[in-house]
Amino acid sequence: MSHAPTGLPFARTDVLADGTAVVTIGGAWNLDSALPAIAIKGDRVKVVAEELTDFDSSLPAWLYAHFKNIRQLDLTALPARLQSLVQMAEKATFSDTHAHDTGFLEHFGTWGVESGSSWGRALEHIGHTTLGFLRMLVGRAKVNWADFKLELQTAGVDALPIVALLGFLTGLIMAYVGLIQLRLVGATVYVANLVSLAMTREMGALMTGIIACGRTSTAYASQLGSMNVSQETDALRALGINPIEYLAVPRILAVTLMVPLLAVFATFIGIFGGMVVACAGDLSIEQYLTQAVRAITFKSFLVGLIKSVAFGFIAAWAGCYRGSVAKRSALGVGEAATSAAVLGITFIVISDALFAVIFNLFDL
């Protein structure tokens, strides 16, 4: 069989006695040239190179397109670079096809693996955070104290308006619902006990923690995620500074200190909101305040304080964690902010349920 003109890509097929098809390729393969077409019979093929002067991506694509269904394909006689390009094409196509053909069990397994790695990163972040606080207590931590005052203001003073509004409305709603039910048994005076106890033990801390997730946690995730995108965290590591210790510790400390104060503020605002409804109905201001003071005990106040400290820590940690593992893109920063709020609220609700069980066991 004659060769193709010098320099043009060519391919010829010869069949050996054992039925193996030997495909010989040569010439200069490029996208601007007309590529040869061949017909292959059988399931054993060996490809060899003869006077192969040059090639681009058209040759590995041609090889893969013609021999992808061959059961026994021998490419060992080809240049190593060409073999690797054909293997890359096979892997890429297999990955795309495999992704579309996965079943339920494989999806479930993939989800399990990804969840396991995510929990591993979360536990690692918790460990670094704990270590950062311990180093801070002994004065060896590199903490960005310059931002600490700003974080106190952002997490505390700036949140007062929204905390006041939601606290007032929460107390008002609880008093309204309580009056409707207690009026049926002639015990409307106990609406003050209901509102005061609920705000002190539960709603003050829970509501403030959720507000911290919506405001502060998402802000921290966006800030730290943007620092990932701009490689500021990489610069800190290059300087020998732990980004979690330098950036996350002051933020978590600020929120953990401010949320309990906000919870106390929300509690009193909520009691005031309940008084507005109760005193507009069946109670006097004196009756309401007397019952509220009797209802609020030190034990109830301590329960609410413990919860608020835990909720503040959870909200701040969720934002710092999601921001530190955010993908380095604008989409990744947005996803980090969303997942930070979801993660924080979920953990707060779970911890609130655990606190309810623990405090019930210890009669608190």
ABEGO torsion letter per residue (X at the ends): XBBBBBGBBBBBBBBBAAGBBBBBBBEBBBAABBBBBBBBBEABBBBBBBGBABBBAAAAAAAAAAAAABABBBAAABBAAAAAAAAAAAAAAAAAAAAAABBAAAAAAAAAAAAAAAAAAAAAAAAAAAAAAAAAAAGABBBBAAAAAAAAAAABAAAAAAAAAAAAAAAAAAAAAAAAAAAAAGAAAAAAAAAAAAAAAAAAAAAAAAAAAAAAAAAAAAAAAAAAAAGAAAAAAAAGBBAAAAAAAAAAAAAAAAAAAAAAAAAAAAAAAAAAAAAABABBAAAAAAAAAAABBAAAAAAAAAAAAAAAAAAAAAAAAAAAABBBBAAAAAAAAAAAAAAAAAAAAAAAAAAAAAAAAAGX
